[in-house]
Amino acid sequence: MAWDPNHLPHVSLHSTSLVRAPEVAFEISRRAVEDQLKICGFKRDADVFELFLSQKNLTEVIDLSRFRKLKYLWLHHNKLQGLTFLTRNYCLSELYLNNNAIFDIEGLHSLPSLYLLLLHHNELTNIDATVKELKGMPNLKILTLYQNPLCQYNLYRLFVIYHLPEVQYLDRKEVTEDERRSMITVFNHKRTHVIQSIAFGRRVDASWNPRAPLKQKPAQRVPPDFAFANNVDKTVFDDPEDAVFVRSLKRSAMAFTFLNWDTVPTREEKYIDEKDREPTQMLTVTLR
């Protein structure tokens, strides 16, 4: 078989185009950044606090670590797939990454000041890896993840709330107290058991074993020397629970005392009738 030299240039051109594709993407990104610096009038990197790079058809972004005081970064509606360009932007507080093709958010844990993060309409599939990366953001309060493949997880919202308790707004909805209680019940069975076992300020046995025999508390009986409505009763009980039971019975008795107005003379009777009248009577009614 004879060697055809025409094949070699064809392969070389194809491989060269593949190699130059990232370089072209970075060059487009560099020009977009320089254009924004000119539009905003920033002359020094230390003066840059915001960059608007949305809708630039970007597939790659140059390293932005030189902008140490960058706080606001708009990169939505592009074609980004990764976030390797954010390394030393420790002051970044708002990051808009929605409507891209991002499938991995590795590198976001190095942004401790991040307050708002929009990641909806992307290609995030691994909910465990996503939540793990976001755990390193103590100031994150607003987060959007909807319209990602990971949202198909049945307990997606409760899962994110459980692992990111600092988030106050998830997918444009405020995190409620009912959701926080629900996520504890679903994902932290041990803590749920402890909460349910607390009654009247102390721990009680809240475990349940279907094979264990049913424990029935013996019926409490009133001592024979007990008298209702006798507040000076000094009966000594062997069992403190009997004393508590007796005391509850005493508290359930109610006494109402009121004046018998039939025995009270009117003003005319006081002046007309000179006979001595009986003293006014008080009526007492005891209910149980």
Residue pairs with C-beta under 8 A, 6 or more apart in sequence:
22 60
25 58
25 59
25 60
26 60
26 62
28 56
28 57
28 58
28 60
29 53
29 56
29 58
29 60
29 61
29 62
30 62
32 53
32 56
32 58
33 51
33 53
33 62
33 64
36 51
36 52
36 53
37 48
40 48
40 50
42 48
45 66
45 67
45 68
46 68
46 69
47 69
48 67
48 69
48 70
49 69
49 70
49 71
49 72
50 70
50 71
50 72
50 73
50 74
51 64
51 67
51 70
51 72
51 73
51 74
52 74
53 61
53 73
53 74
53 75
53 78
54 74
54 75
54 76
54 77
54 78
54 96
55 76
55 77
55 78
56 78
57 78
57 79
58 75
58 78
58 79
58 80
59 78
59 79
59 80
59 81
60 80
60 85
61 75
61 80
61 85
62 85
63 85
63 87
64 70
64 73
64 85
64 86
64 89
65 87
65 88
65 89
67 89
68 88
68 89
68 90
68 91
69 91
70 89
70 91
70 92
71 91
71 92
71 93
71 94
72 92
72 93
72 94
73 89
73 92
73 94
73 95
73 96
74 96
75 95
75 96
75 97
75 100
76 96
76 97
76 98
76 99
76 100
76 118
77 98
77 99
77 100
78 99
78 100
79 100
79 101
80 97
80 100
80 101
80 102
81 100
81 101
81 102
81 103
81 104
81 123
82 102
82 103
82 104
82 106
82 107
83 97
83 102
83 104
83 105
83 106
83 107
83 108
84 106
84 107
86 92
86 95
86 107
86 108
86 110
86 111
87 107
87 110
88 110
89 111
90 110
90 111
90 112
90 113
91 113
92 111
92 113
92 114
93 113
93 114
93 115
93 116
93 139
94 114
94 115
94 116
95 111
95 114
95 116
95 117
95 118
96 118
97 117
97 118
97 119
97 122
98 118
98 119
98 120
98 121
98 122
98 144
99 120
99 121
99 122
100 121
100 122
101 122
101 123
102 119
102 122
102 123
102 124
103 122
103 123
103 124
103 125
104 124
104 129
105 119
105 124
105 130
105 133
105 134
106 129
106 133
107 133
108 114
108 117
108 133
108 134
108 136
108 137
109 133
109 134
109 135
109 136
109 137
110 136
111 137
112 136
112 137
112 138
112 139
113 139
114 137
114 139
114 140
115 139
115 140
115 141
115 142
116 141
116 142
116 143
117 134
117 137
117 140
117 142
117 143
117 144
118 143
118 144
119 143
119 144
119 145
119 148
120 144
120 145
120 146
120 147
120 148
120 171
121 147
121 148
122 147
122 148
123 148
123 149
124 130
124 145
124 148
124 149
124 150
125 148
125 149
125 150
126 150
127 150
127 153
127 156
127 159
127 160
130 145
130 150
131 159
131 160
131 163
131 164
134 140
134 143
134 164
135 163
135 164
137 166
138 166
139 166
140 164
140 166
140 167
141 166
141 167
141 168
141 169
142 167
142 168
142 169
143 160
143 164
143 167
143 169
143 170
143 171
144 170
144 171
144 172
145 151
145 156
145 160
145 170
145 171
146 171
150 156
153 159
155 186
157 170
157 171
157 179
158 179
158 182
158 183
158 186
158 187
159 183
159 187
160 167
160 170
161 167
161 170
161 175
161 179
161 180
161 183
162 183
162 184
162 186
162 187
162 188
165 180
167 175
168 174
168 175
169 175
184 191
184 192
184 195
185 192
193 206
193 207
194 203
196 206
197 203
197 204
197 205
197 206
198 204
220 241
220 242
220 245
222 245
222 246
222 249
223 235
223 237
223 242
223 246
225 235
226 233
226 235
226 246
227 233
228 249
228 250
228 253
228 288
229 250
229 253
229 255
229 286
231 250
235 246
237 243
237 246
252 288
253 286
253 287
253 288
254 286
254 287
254 288
255 284
255 285
255 286
255 287
256 284
256 285
256 286
256 287
257 282
257 283
257 284
257 285
258 282
258 283
258 285
259 280
259 281
259 282
259 283
260 280
260 281
260 282
260 283
263 277
263 278
263 279
263 280
263 281
264 280
265 273
265 277
269 277
